[in-house]
Amino acid sequence: MYKVRLILIVFFYGITVQSQQYQIDSSYTIKSTYAKLIKKYPFITLPEIKPNSDVHEKFDLVYHQEKERILHFDAFINTKKKKNPAVFMIHGGGWRSGNKNQMQFLGKEIASKGYSAFAIEYRLSLESKYPTGVIDVKNAIKFIKDNASKFNIDPNKIAILGCSSGGQMAALIGTTNNNPIFEDPTFKSKSSSKVNAIIDVDGVLAFKHPESSEGDMAAFWLGGKSDEIPENWKLASALSHTDKNTPPTLFICSSIPRFHAGRDDMIKILNEHKIYNEVQTISDSPHSFWFYEPWFGRTISYTVRFLDRIFK
């Protein structure tokens, strides 16, 4: 019981161990978001995650190192089978804040349903601009595929899941399979970064779009405003890459329209190519709904049902 309480405290306060050789923005945490939301949603609570003997947890594993910079991931491995579908998870925070610890609740629960889940650390905008973070996640996918037997995964059943800015990145990663612009030629691997399903949790699909209101945070990550570097704003948008090769996609959405920019246009393309897709909108929900009950459970339910349909 003490261990469970300690884990909850760590999650709630957004504690993470990181190198101090670069600036860290710690403004986006579960605690700070809770403080903002509790006034309008006084009923929200942290999820209660029950221990599961089938799930083996490993923290701060290394997938890549460049000079003194080491990139880590956390693993939540279902041990009942040797070949589980894998779910790679990308945290949000406006491409500038947040950390992989924020995905542990989701990782534990998804793994308990028969998957191996991985929360990926990637370089944020204060350290490195687009597309570095995207390439980092793709490198993590390659590394874990290279070690598929160690992590109980089927390398041909890979889903990418992201929340908020992580949702934007997940959609971009899923729509750019085998695109050399987003690959690291120096990363030694025998595997590809290809994914077979996308789960976008309230992440925009297009930066420059009639429905979009992305501004300074996006501009900082992308390296300039849309009129200064329009190509980055276009290429960083999943909608720009959506085509017949895009994998099945699940959109889990809040009730805030601006986070759905480009979604309906993307769905139109998916439907034209008969690619399976779902939209699940959680009514009267805020952004960052996935952190808290009563929305966390629904997020898990929608996610697992979609994954089961695609992979099982």
C-alpha positions, 0 to 999 in steps of 0.5 A: 500500500505504501508503494502505491501511495508513493507512486501516486504522489510522484505522478501527482507532483510531476516529479521526473529525473532529467539532466540539467544541461538544458532548460526545463519547462515544468509548467505542464504537470498533472498537479498544475492542470488539476488546480486549473480544472478543479474549479469548473470540474470539482468532481475530478479525481486521479485514477486508482490503478490496481496492481496487476501481477501480469504487468512488469514495469521497467523505468528509465531504460535507455534507447539512444545517446548523443554525446552526453544526452541520454534518452529514456523510456518506461516499459509496461509489459504484459507477461502472459504472452510473448508477442503482444501488440505494442503501444508507444505513448507520447506525452503532451505539453505544447512541445515544450513541457511535460514528461514521460511520467505523465503517461504511466497511468495510461501505460499500466492500464493498457498493458493490463489489457494484453499489450506492452506499452512504452512511454517515450522521452523525447527532446522538447522545444527548449532543447531542440526544435522540430523535427527532433522530437518526432525523430526521437520517438521514431528511434525509440520505436526502432530500438524496441522493435530490435529488442522485441523478444525482451519486451514481449512485442509483435513488431508488426503490431505497433500503435502510436498514441499521443495526448495533446501535442503528443497527439499531434506528433502521434498522428504525424508519426503514423502518417509518415511511415518510411518518409526519410524527412523524419528518419535518422540515418545515423541511428543503427537499427535493423528495424523500421519505425513503421506503425500500424495504428494511430490514436490521437488524443486531442491533438491537432492535425493541421497547424495552418487551417481554418479551424486551427488557432495554433500560435506562439507555442507551435511557432517556437517548436516549428522554428518560426511563425507560419509566414516565416517558415510555411513549409515547416507548418505544412510538413509538421501537419499530419493532414499533409501526409494522409493518404492511402498508406495511412494506418487505421486511426482513432480520434479521442476528442475533448469538447474543445473544437480548436484541438480538432483542427484538420480532423474532418478533412483527414477523415474524409481522406481516410474514408476515400481510401476505406481506411478504418477510423473512429471519432470518440468525443467526450462531451463537456470535457476539458483538454487534458481530460485523460489525466482524471476520472471520470474521463480516464476510464473512458479513454482507456475503454475507447483505446483498448476497444480500438486496439482489439479491433485492429490487432486481435 
